Amino acid sequence: MKILIESHIPFIKGLLEPVAQVEYLEPEQFTPQSVACADALVIRTRTVCNEALLAGSRVQFIGTATIGTDHIDLDYCRNHGITVCNAAGCNAPAVAQYVLATIGHFMQQQGIASPAELTLGIVGVGHVGSIVERFARECGFKVLLCDPPRAEAEGAESFVDIHTIAAKADIITFHTPLTRNGAHATYHMCNHELLASLRRCRLLINSARGAVVDNAHLVQYMQSHPALSVAIDCWEGEPNISPELLDKAFVATPHIAGYSAEGKKRGTAMVIEQINRHFGWNIVPQAVDACTPTRGASCVTLSRITHSYNPLTDTHALKSAPHTFEALRNHYLLRHEVENG
């Protein structure tokens, strides 16, 4: 039994060695040659698992210690008997902390005294968006929700469409998966048409997936609308990000919105649980007692969130050395999530 694990996944080293031959690889070291004799892969978003990588291998299990799966060809895996699991919701409280901390620091910069003055539009109300919504309401923001799949399934009463968000929201934050097909595809959801329809937006945040926002059109829009501030954690073309967007961004971070110690512990524990289920093992994750629930703090204040994390520190690091994007991400000093206020 051979398992390949991305070397930057924390809290996993030493766990699987008693039951398997384990190798830790950099993302670029996952090649058809290295994967050919592997039975299982444990990865992050940087490892693209598709036919080009997997064809002819004996891989039967892929676990990604992330919430998304757009880096995995699910159809290929399904058709070839490969079990895929992710860690849905593992970092949701950390991303919510990132979003509300960004808003708090933006308000300080703009001299906005009260959250009650602002309407927050949340696009995508799943694991992350639901916590952003709860935190925002507890902090006193007015909130609009846009989630067409949920609106279809649950009824439209609690939701608005994207055009209403564009017209009425002072702050817009994206929390959708990246999908390219179907009735509700999210690829370039924030494009020139949506940007042109903004009426009140003062801050736009993307901590979902890079290609949810058309980065090139966003740069063009900001050139003629300099009053718009943006916070970008997820970029198109990572790690080769747009220098123009980096320069213009109020907050610019190297895809670390979800990088809390608690979130990483949850992610690893979720993958280990699925490995146990697939192979019939009983591996106990490290520090499993610290894997706090994915719902996050039960009661927060904007002041406590803002004091718990300052995204401007990470922004300074990235703007000072954009070529170190991957190093900043891979060696990020994991922060702690916000606690109850």
KEKOL-577955 format. One record per atom (N, C-alpha, C): z, y, x; residue in one letter. Coordinates in steps of 0.1 Angstrom, whole numbers, plus 5000, padded with zeros to 4 digits. Example, Ala and Ser with C-alpha at 12.3 -4.5 7.8 and 13.67 -1.06 7.14 Angstrom:
BEGIN
507849435132A;507849555123A;507849675132A;507149785128S;507149895137S;507950005129S;
# end
This chain:
BEGIN
500049885008M;500050005000M;500050125009M;499050215007K;498950335015K;498850455006K;499650555009I;499750685002I;499450795011I;498550885007L;498251015014L;498951125007L;499651215014I;500351325008I;500051455015I;499751555007E;499551685014E;500751725021E;500651775033S;501751805042S;502651915037S;502152005028H;502852125024H;503652105011H;503651985006I;504451954994I;505951934998I;506852024994P;508252014998P;508951904990P;510151864996F;511051774990F;510551634987F;509551594995I;508951464993I;509051375006I;509151435017K;509151355030K;510251255030K;509951135033G;510951025034G;511150945022G;510650995010L;510950924998L;510250794996L;508950795000L;508050684997L;507850585009L;508350625020E;508250545032E;508850405030E;509950385023P;510450245021P;509550155013P;508650205006V;507750114997V;506350125001V;505950215010A;504450225013A;504250285027A;503050265032Q;502550335044Q;502250475040Q;502850575046V;502650715041V;502050795053V;501050875049E;500550975059E;500551115052E;500851215060Y;500951345056Y;499751425062Y;498851475054L;497651545058L;497551685054L;496851765062E;496451905058E;495351885047E;495251985038P;494251965027P;492851935033P;492451995044E;491051975049E;490951835055E;492051765057Q;491951625063Q;491751525052Q;491751565039F;491451465029F;489951455028F;489351355035T;487951335035T;487651195030T;486351165027P;486051035022P;486450925032P;486450955045Q;486850855054Q;488450835054Q;489150935053S;490650925053S;491150865040S;490450895029V;490850845016V;490450705013V;489450655020A;488850525017A;489850415015A;490850405023C;491750295023C;493150335016C;493150445010A;494350485003A;494450434989A;495650394985D;495850354971D;496350464962D;496950564968A;497450674960A;497350804968A;497150924961L;497151054967L;498151134960L;498851214967V;499751314962V;499351454968V;498851544959I;498151664964I;498651784957I;498051904961R;498152034955R;496752074951R;496652204947T;495352254942T;494252254953T;494652264966R;493652274976R;492752154978R;493252034974T;492551914976T;491651884963T;490351894964V;489451864953V;489151724952V;489551664941C;489351514939C;488151494930C;487051454935N;485851424927N;485151304933N;483951284928E;483151164933E;482951174948E;482651284953A;482351304967A;483451254976A;484751274971L;485851234979L;486251094976L;486151054963L;486750924959L;485850804959L;484550824958A;483650714957A;483850614968A;483950484964G;484050374974G;485450354979G;486450444974S;487850424979S;488550324969S;489750294973R;490550204965R;491650284958R;491550414957V;492550504951V;492650464936V;493850444932Q;494150414918Q;495150514911Q;495650604919F;496650694914F;496450834921F;496450944914I;496451074919I;497551154912I;498451204920G;499551294914G;499351424921G;499251534912T;499251664918T;500551734914T;501251784924A;502551854922A;502351994918A;501352014909T;501052144903T;500852134888T;500752254881I;500652244867I;499152224863I;498252264871G;496852254867G;496152124873G;494952094866T;494251974871T;492752014873T;492352144873D;490952174874D;490352144888D;491252104897H;490752054910H;490451904910H;490651844899I;490451694898I;489351674887I;488351594891D;487351554881D;487951444872D;488551484861L;489251394852L;488251284846L;487051324843D;486151234837D;485851124847D;485551164860Y;485251054870Y;486450964871Y;487651024872C;488850934874C;489050844862C;488850894850R;488950814838R;487950694838R;486750724842N;485750624842N;485850524853N;486750554863H;486850464874H;488350404875H;489050424864G;490350354863G;491450424872G;491250544875I;492250614883I;493150694875I;494450664876T;495450734868T;495750874875T;495750974866V;496051114871V;497251174864V;498151234872C;499251304865C;499451434872C;499951534865N;500351664870N;501751694867N;502251804871A;503651844869A;503651964860A;503251944847A;503052044837A;504452114835A;504352254837G;505552334834G;506552344845G;506252274856C;507252274867C;507652414872C;506652494873N;506852634879N;506852744869N;506852704856A;506752804846A;507852914847A;509152884849P;510052994850P;509853084862P;509353034873A;509053114884A;507953204882A;506853164875V;505753254872V;506153364862V;507053324852A;507553424843A;508353524851A;509153484860Q;509953574869Q;508953664876Q;507853614882Y;506853694889Y;506253804880Y;505953764868V;505253854859V;506253974855V;507453934851L;508354034846L;508854124858L;508954064870A;509354144881A;508254244885A;507054194884T;505954284887T;505954404877T;506154374864I;506154474854I;507354574857I;508454514860G;509654604863G;509354694874G;508754654885H;508454734897H;507354834893H;506454794885F;505454894880F;506055004872F;506954964863M;507655074855M;508455164864M;509055114874Q;509755204883Q;508855304890Q;507655254894Q;506655334901Q;506155444892Q;505955404879Q;505355494869Q;506355584862Q;507555564865G;508655634858G;508755604843G;508455484839I;508655434825I;510055384823I;510755454814A;512255424813A;512555304806A;511855264795S;512255164786S;511055064783S;511354934783P;510354834779P;509854864765P;510654924756A;510254944743A;509055034741A;508755104753E;507555194753E;506255124755E;506354994758L;505154914762L;504954794753L;503654764751T;503254644745T;502654554755T;503154434756L;502654334765L;501754234758L;500554214762G;499654114757G;499553994765G;499953884760I;499953754767I;498753664763I;497953634772V;496753554769V;496953414774V;497153324765G;497553184769G;499053174768G;499453094757V;500853084754V;501352934755V;501152874767G;501552744769G;502952734776G;503052654786H;504252634793H;504752774799H;503852844806V;504152964813V;504253084803V;503153094795G;503153204786G;504253214776G;504753094772S;505853084762S;507153144769S;507353114782I;508553174788I;508353324791I;507153364794V;506853504796V;507153574783V;506753514772E;506953574758E;508553594756E;509253484758R;510653494755R;511353594764R;511053584777F;511653684786F;511353824782F;510053844779A;509653984775A;510354034763A;510453944753R;511153994740R;512654014743R;513253934752E;514653954755E;514854084762E;513854124770C;513954254778C;513654374769C;513054354758G;512754464749G;511354504747G;510354434753F;508954474751F;508454434738F;507454504733K;506754464721K;505654364727K;505454254719V;504654144725V;503554104715V;502354084720L;501154034713L;500753904720L;500453804712L;500053674717L;498653634713L;497953584723C;496553544721C;496353404727C;496153304718D;495953164722D;495153094711D;493753104712P;492953054701P;493252904698P;493352814708P;493652674705P;494952664697P;495952734700R;497252724693R;497052784679R;496352894678A;496052954665A;495352864656A;494452784661E;493652694653E;494552574648E;495452534657A;496352424654A;497552454645A;498052574647E;499352614641E;499152714630E;498052784629G;497852894620G;497853024628G;497053114623A;496753244630A;497853344629A;498853324620E;499853434617E;500553494629E;500853404639S;501653454651S;500753504662S;499453504660F;498453524671F;497453634668F;496953704678V;495853794677V;494653754685V;493553814683D;492353774692D;492353864704D;491453824714I;491453894726I;491054044725I;490254074714H;489854214712H;491054294708H;491954244701T;493154314697T;494054334709T;494154234718I;494854254731I;494254374739I;492954374740A;492254474747A;492454614741A;492654624728A;492754754722A;494154804721A;495154714721K;496554754718K;497554734729K;497254654739A;498254614749A;498254714761A;499454754765D;499554844777D;499554754790D;499954634788I;499954534799I;499354414794I;498454354802I;497854224799I;498154124810I;498554004806T;498853904816T;498253774811T;497553704821F;496753584817F;497553454822F;497553354813H;498253234815H;497553114809H;496253114811T;495353004806T;495052904817T;494652784814P;494052694824P;492652744826P;491952694836L;490552724839L;489652624833L;488952664823T;487952574817T;486652634816T;485552564818R;484252614819R;483352584807R;483852494799N;483052454787N;483852454775N;483252444763G;483952434751G;484052564744G;484552564732A;484652684723A;485552794729A;486552744737H;487452844743H;487552844758H;486352834764A;486252834779A;486852964784A;487552944795T;488353064801T;487653114814T;486653044819Y;485953094831Y;485453234829Y;485853334837H;485453474836H;485753524822H;486853484816M;487353534803M;487453694804M;488053734815C;488153874818C;486953924826C;485953964818N;484654004824N;484354144821N;483154194824H;482854334822H;482954374808H;482654284799E;482754314784E;484154344780E;485054254784L;486454274781L;487054394787L;486754414800L;487254534807L;486754664801L;485454664796A;484954784790A;485654814777A;486254714771S;486854724757S;488354764759S;488854774771L;490254814772L;490454954767L;491554974760R;491855104754R;493155164760R;494155084762R;495455134766R;495955074779R;495354974784C;495854884794C;496154964807C;497354954812R;497755024824R;497954924836R;498254804832L;498554704842L;497954564838L;497154504846L;496454374843L;496954274854L;497454164849I;498054064858I;497353934857I;496953874868N;496453734868N;497253644877N;498053564871S;498753454878S;498453324872S;497153304867A;496753184861A;495853104870A;494553134870R;493553074879R;492653194883R;492153184895G;491453294900G;490153334892G;489453234888A;488153254881A;488353294866A;489553294861V;489753354848V;489353494847V;489553564858V;489153704860V;487953714869V;486853784864D;485753804873D;486153914883D;486453874895N;486953964905N;485954074909N;484654044909A;483654144913A;483654254902A;483554214890H;483554314879H;484854394878H;485954324881L;487254404881L;487154514891L;486654484903V;486554584914V;485654704909V;484554664903Q;483654774898Q;484354854887Q;485054794878Y;485754864867Y;486854954873Y;487554914883M;488554994889M;488055114897M;486855104902Q;486255214908Q;485955334899Q;485755304886S;485455414877S;486755434868S;487755344869H;488955364861H;490155344871H;490355444880P;491455424890P;492855424884P;493055464871A;494355464866A;494855324863A;493955224862L;494355084860L;494955024872L;496154964871S;496754894881S;496554744879S;496454664890V;496254524888V;497254454897V;497654334893A;498554244900A;497754114901A;497454074913I;496553944914I;497353854923I;497653734918D;498253624926D;497153514928D;496353494918C;495253394918C;493953464920C;493153424930W;491953494934W;490753404933W;489553454930E;488353384932E;488053364947E;487653244951G;487253214964G;488353194974G;489553174969E;490753154979E;490353054989E;490753075002P;491553185007P;490653305011P;489353305009N;488453415013N;488353515001N;489453595000I;489553674988I;488853814990I;488653884979S;487854004979S;488654114987S;488154164998P;488954275004P;488954404996P;487954424988E;488054544979E;489054534968E;489254414962L;490254394952L;491654394959L;491754334971L;493054344978L;493454484981L;492554564985D;492854704988D;493254784975D;492654754964K;492954834952K;494154784944K;494654664947A;495654594939A;497054664941A;497754684930F;499154724931F;500054614937F;499854494931V;500554374937V;499454274940V;499554224953A;498554124958A;499254024965A;499253894960T;500053794966T;499253664968T;499653574977P;498753464981P;499053334973P;498853354960H;498953234950H;500353174952H;501453254950I;502753204952I;503653244940I;503053284929A;503853324917A;504753214913A;504353084914G;505252974910G;506052914921G;506152984932Y;506752924944Y;508252944945Y;509052884935S;510452884936S;510952754941S;512152744947A;512752624952A;512852524940A;513352584929E;513652494917E;512252444912E;511252524911G;509952474906G;509352364915G;509452384928K;508952284937K;509752154936K;511052164934K;511852034932K;511451964919K;511152044909R;510751984896R;509351914898R;508451984905G;507151934907G;507151804914G;507851794925T;507951664932T;508651564924T;509651594917A;510351494908A;509451444898A;508651524892M;507751484881M;506651384886M;506151414898V;505151324904V;505851194908V;507051194914I;507651074917I;507950984905I;508351054894E;508550984882E;507350904877E;506150974878Q;504950904874Q;504550794884Q;504750814897I;504550704907I;505350584903I;506650614901N;507550504897N;506950424885N;506550494875R;505950434863R;504750354866R;503850414874H;502650344877H;502750214885H;503650224896F;503750114905F;504950024902F;505850064893G;507049984890G;508150004900G;508150124906W;509250144916W;510350224910W;511350244918N;512550324914N;513050414925N;512050504929I;512350604939I;513150724933I;514150764939V;514950874934V;514651004942V;514151104936P;513751224943P;514951294949P;514651364960Q;515751444967Q;516151554958Q;517451584958A;518051694951A;517651704937A;517551584930V;517151584917V;518151654908V;519351674912D;520351744904D;519951894903D;519151944912A;518752084912A;517452104904A;516952004898C;515752014890C;516052074876C;516352194876T;516752264863T;515652254853T;516052264840P;515052254830P;513852354831P;512652314826T;511452394828T;511452514818T;512552534810R;512552644801R;513052774807R;513652754819G;514152874826G;515452924821G;515953044826A;517153104822A;517153124806A;518353104800S;518353124786S;518553264781S;518953354790C;519153494787C;518953584799C;518053674798V;517653754810V;517653904806V;517753994816T;517454134814T;516454174824T;515754284822L;514654324831L;515254364844L;516454424844S;517054464856S;517354344865S;517954244859R;518254124867R;516954054872R;515954044864I;514653994869I;514154074881I;514054204879T;513554294890T;514354284903T;515654264901H;516454244913H;516254104920H;515854014912S;515753874917S;514553854926S;513553934924Y;512353914932Y;511554044933Y;511054084945N;510254204947N;508854164952N;507854164943P;506554114947P;505854214957P;506454334958L;505854434968L;506054384982L;507054314985T;507354254998T;506254165002T;505854064993D;504753974995D;503454044996D;503354154988T;502054234988T;501854295002T;502954355007H;502754415021H;502354305031H;502954185030A;502554085040A;501154045039A;500554035027L;499153995025L;498254105029L;498554225025K;497654335028K;497654365043K;498754335050S;498854365064S;498054265072S;497854145067A;497154035074A;496453945064A;495353985057P;494753905047P;494153775052P;493853765065H;493353645071H;494353535071H;495653565069T;496753465070T;497053415056T;496153435046F;496453395032F;497053255031F;496353155038E;496853015037E;498152995044E;498353065055A;499553045062A;500753105054A;500553225048L;501553285040L;501953195028L;500853125023R;501153035011R;501852905016R;501352845026N;501852725031N;503252725036N;503652845042H;504952855048H;505752955041H;505552975028Y;506253065020Y;507753035019Y;508653125021L;510053105019L;510353105004L;510552984999L;510752964985L;511953044980L;511653124969R;512653204963R;513453124953R;514553184948H;515253124937H;514853194924H;514853114913E;514453174900E;515653264895E;515253354885V;516253444879V;517253354872V;518553404872E;519653334865E;519953414853E;520753364844N;521153424832N;521753564834N;521353664826G;521853794827G;523053814819G;
# end
